Each structure stands twice: as structure tokens, then as C-alpha cells.
């Protein structure tokens, strides 16, 4: 892939050389507030308190790579699993500096963007649904069964 065609993962690894901060996780629900401009991850690494995983407070973007556990050919399984969840009814499409290069945008369009702020790179262990969605082995059928057993 050329630099112009490289797709970026909006739930990327903070330690890759190209990684940038996509946004800050904030509020009680940990939703992402997007930065207006990318900040190299290396520039903020020293500001994160020792013992705090960077993904706990920040969302990173990095290149979408073929060895990712969520990758299924050219498809991202994570956004595919997210799409199996009920759509946020009034969620706006957030402003995002990554969109033109975003794997999720190119795969699922605005539906992915509406779901993106809720994605945690590393979900909290007590959030059963988030853990299930994050697991690359989870099928859409398993998600449907969990949702049917746990109506909101």
C-alpha cells in the first residue's frame, strides 16, 4: 500500500511508530472526545502517569495491519461485531481527523462513525458486552443471543 492508501485503525496500538492520539476517553461512560488534530502518541507518552495503561484514558489510531486479531481478509471484524449491536439512535457523526483514511469508515460508513466513540481499545472486565464485542472469536450470532438475554 502507498502512504495515501494506507488504512488506519481507530482503535490502534499506542506503541506503533506511526500511532497518533485520536481522542480522550472521558465521562462516566468513557466515550471518546475526538481531538481536532492528531498528536503523535510518542509526544504524550511521558505525560501518562506510571501504572496507567495509555488506552485507559486515550484512544489511538495506527495503521490497520494484516496480523491484527480482528482482521478477516480485508474486513475488520471489530467494526463488523459493533454493527451487530443496536444502533445509537441519536448519535451524531463526530468530527474526526482520521475519517479519510479510516478502515472503519471505508468499511461501514457513518454507521461506524456513530459507534466509534463507544469503543474501548481495552474494555473493562466488568463490561460483559464490551468484552464479548472485543473478542475476535465472537460471532454475530453470539452477540444476538447475548442481547436477547440482556434486554436494555
C-alpha positions in Angstrom: 0.0 0.0 0.0 1.1 3.5 -0.6 1.1 6.1 2.1 -2.0 7.7 0.6 -3.9 4.4 0.6 -2.9 3.0 4.0 -6.0 2.5 6.1 -5.8 3.4 9.7 -7.4 1.6 12.7 -9.3 4.0 15.0 -8.7 1.5 17.9 -5.0 1.2 17.2 -1.9 0.3 19.3 -0.3 3.2 21.1 3.2 1.8 20.7 3.4 1.7 16.9 5.8 4.3 15.4 3.0 5.9 13.4 0.5 6.0 16.2 -1.4 9.2 16.9 -3.9 10.1 19.7 -7.4 10.0 18.2 -9.2 11.3 21.3 -9.6 11.3 25.0 -11.8 8.9 26.9 -13.9 10.9 29.3 -17.1 10.9 31.4 -18.7 8.1 33.3 -19.2 6.1 30.2 -15.7 6.5 28.8 -16.8 7.8 25.4 -14.2 9.3 23.2 -14.0 13.1 22.7 -12.0 13.5 19.5 -9.1 15.8 19.0 -9.3 18.4 16.3 -5.8 17.5 15.0 -3.7 14.3 15.5 -1.0 14.3 18.2 1.8 11.8 17.8 1.5 9.1 20.5 5.2 9.4 21.3 4.6 13.1 22.3 2.1 12.2 25.1 3.7 9.0 26.4 5.6 10.8 29.1 2.5 12.6 30.4 0.6 9.5 31.3 1.0 8.5 34.9 3.1 5.4 35.6 0.9 2.3 36.0 -2.0 3.7 34.0 -2.5 1.9 30.7 -2.5 4.6 27.9 -5.6 3.0 26.4 -7.5 3.7 29.6 -7.5 7.4 29.0 -6.7 7.8 25.3 -7.8 6.3 22.0 -5.1 5.8 19.5 -5.0 5.3 15.8 -2.4 3.3 13.9 -2.1 1.5 10.6 -4.5 -1.3 10.0 -2.2 -4.3 9.8 -2.8 -7.8 8.4 -1.6 -9.5 11.6 -4.4 -7.9 13.7 -6.5 -10.5 15.5 -9.6 -8.7 14.3 -8.7 -8.8 10.6 -10.6 -11.2 8.4 -9.1 -10.8 4.9 -9.8 -7.1 4.1 -12.5 -6.7 6.6 -12.3 -5.5 10.2 -14.1 -8.0 12.4 -14.4 -5.5 15.3 -16.5 -2.9 13.4 -18.5 -5.8 12.0 -19.3 -7.0 15.5 -20.1 -3.4 16.6 -22.5 -3.2 13.7 -24.4 -6.2 15.1 -25.3 -4.1 18.2 -28.3 -1.9 18.3 -27.6 1.4 16.6 -27.3 4.5 18.8 -30.5 6.3 17.8 -29.5 9.9 18.1 -25.7 9.6 17.9 -24.2 12.3 15.8 -21.4 11.6 13.4 -18.4 13.0 15.3 -15.8 15.3 13.7 -12.7 13.2 13.2 -9.4 13.9 11.6 -8.9 10.2 10.7 -12.0 9.7 8.6 -10.5 10.0 5.1 -8.0 7.2 6.0 -10.1 5.2 8.5 -10.6 1.5 7.9 -14.0 1.5 9.7 -15.3 4.5 7.7 -14.3 2.8 4.4 -15.9 -0.4 5.5 -19.1 0.8 7.2 -19.5 4.5 6.6 -21.4 6.7 9.0 -22.7 3.7 10.9 -19.2 3.0 12.1 -18.6 6.7 13.0 -21.7 6.7 15.2 -20.5 3.7 17.1 -16.8 4.7 17.3 -17.0 6.9 20.4 -18.2 4.0 22.5 -15.3 1.7 21.5 -12.7 1.0 24.2 -9.4 -0.4 22.9 -9.2 -2.5 26.1 -12.7 -2.9 27.6 -13.2 -3.0 31.3 -13.5 -6.6 32.6 -16.9 -5.9 34.3 -18.5 -4.8 31.0 -19.6 -8.2 29.7 -20.9 -6.9 26.4 -17.8 -4.8 25.6 -15.6 -7.8 26.4 -17.7 -10.0 24.1 -17.6 -7.5 21.3 -13.8 -7.1 21.7 -13.2 -10.8 21.4 -12.2 -11.7 17.8 -13.8 -15.2 18.3 -17.2 -13.8 19.0 -19.8 -14.3 16.2 -22.7 -12.0 15.4 -25.0 -14.9 16.4 -23.4 -14.9 19.9 -23.9 -11.2 20.2 -27.6 -11.5 19.1 -28.1 -14.2 21.8 -26.4 -12.1 24.5 -28.6 -9.1 23.5 -31.7 -11.2 23.6 -30.8 -12.5 27.1 -30.0 -9.0 28.4 -32.6 -6.5 27.0 -32.0 -2.9 27.9 
